[in-house]
């Protein structure tokens, strides 16, 4: 269990705990809890990362539909040129035709 920690103080604490804990079942349960918590943290981080990536693509799609240049979209979203071009092809003329929804709203006013 202590091998997961690079911090020497934590490693020493777990070494002391293992030396004091003679009950093998308790140590196994503690290791399983620790592994479960590590997995949960990893899954949460992965979900956050995926959410950010989806939001970047959503914003980039709006910018493509508004006719913004690929260079500016790349600058503001962090997407690669290939990703921006894929979004541009996917949005195509049937999805707004590159015309801004905001521009249409301004014309109505």
Beta strands, then each sheet from edge to edge (+ up, - down):
end
